[in-house]
Every structure is written in structure tokens, then in C-alpha cells.
Amino acid sequence: MIRLTINGKPKELSAPTGLVNYLESLDISTQFIAVGYNGEVIEKESFQEITLSEGDVVEIVRPVGGG
């Protein structure tokens, strides 16, 4: 079991998990999001290289329309 923080909330995953796999498990398309990973905004091209591990801090941001 690994513990990490996602969008400010503690989260537990059964094992280190690829970022893209995690996003897909939540039905989140990588096309319209930005991701902060341990304090840095990461490029979409790098999503495949990221494995969520113990202690990571992740922020997933989606645009919100409004007027």
C-alpha cells in the first residue's frame, strides 16, 4: 500500500501506479487536464513516464467553463 496526496486529500493505492493508468481509472481524459507532480507542472508528453509512488503530491486540474 502506498500513501500519497491527490488534490489535497490523502489517498492510498495498492501499489505504485502509472499516472496515465490512474487517470484512466477515474475516466479522466489527459487531453483537457493539467497535472502538478511534486510541485512541478508536467508536460502531457511526460505523463507516460510518471509512476505514482509513496509520498507523491499530485494536483489534477480541469478547466471549468463559466461566464
Contacts in CASP RR format, 6 or more apart in sequence:
PFRMAT RR
TARGET T0000
AUTHOR 0000-0000-0000
METHOD contacts of the structure
MODEL  1
MIRLTINGKPKELSAPTGLVNYLESLDISTQFIAVGYNGEVIEKESFQEI
TLSEGDVVEIVRPVGGG
1 12 0 8 1.000
1 13 0 8 1.000
1 14 0 8 1.000
1 15 0 8 1.000
2 12 0 8 1.000
2 13 0 8 1.000
2 14 0 8 1.000
2 15 0 8 1.000
2 16 0 8 1.000
2 52 0 8 1.000
2 53 0 8 1.000
2 54 0 8 1.000
2 55 0 8 1.000
3 10 0 8 1.000
3 11 0 8 1.000
3 12 0 8 1.000
3 54 0 8 1.000
3 55 0 8 1.000
4 10 0 8 1.000
4 11 0 8 1.000
4 12 0 8 1.000
4 13 0 8 1.000
4 52 0 8 1.000
4 53 0 8 1.000
4 54 0 8 1.000
4 55 0 8 1.000
4 56 0 8 1.000
4 57 0 8 1.000
4 58 0 8 1.000
5 11 0 8 1.000
5 55 0 8 1.000
5 56 0 8 1.000
5 57 0 8 1.000
5 58 0 8 1.000
6 58 0 8 1.000
6 59 0 8 1.000
6 60 0 8 1.000
7 58 0 8 1.000
7 59 0 8 1.000
7 60 0 8 1.000
8 57 0 8 1.000
8 59 0 8 1.000
13 22 0 8 1.000
13 52 0 8 1.000
16 51 0 8 1.000
16 52 0 8 1.000
16 53 0 8 1.000
16 54 0 8 1.000
17 51 0 8 1.000
17 52 0 8 1.000
18 50 0 8 1.000
18 51 0 8 1.000
18 52 0 8 1.000
19 35 0 8 1.000
19 37 0 8 1.000
19 47 0 8 1.000
19 48 0 8 1.000
19 50 0 8 1.000
19 51 0 8 1.000
19 52 0 8 1.000
19 58 0 8 1.000
20 30 0 8 1.000
20 47 0 8 1.000
20 48 0 8 1.000
20 50 0 8 1.000
22 52 0 8 1.000
23 29 0 8 1.000
23 30 0 8 1.000
23 33 0 8 1.000
23 47 0 8 1.000
23 60 0 8 1.000
28 60 0 8 1.000
28 62 0 8 1.000
30 44 0 8 1.000
30 47 0 8 1.000
32 62 0 8 1.000
32 63 0 8 1.000
33 60 0 8 1.000
33 61 0 8 1.000
33 62 0 8 1.000
34 41 0 8 1.000
34 60 0 8 1.000
34 61 0 8 1.000
35 41 0 8 1.000
35 42 0 8 1.000
35 47 0 8 1.000
35 50 0 8 1.000
35 58 0 8 1.000
35 59 0 8 1.000
35 60 0 8 1.000
35 61 0 8 1.000
36 42 0 8 1.000
36 58 0 8 1.000
36 59 0 8 1.000
36 60 0 8 1.000
36 61 0 8 1.000
37 50 0 8 1.000
37 56 0 8 1.000
37 57 0 8 1.000
37 58 0 8 1.000
38 56 0 8 1.000
38 57 0 8 1.000
38 58 0 8 1.000
39 57 0 8 1.000
39 59 0 8 1.000
42 50 0 8 1.000
52 58 0 8 1.000
END
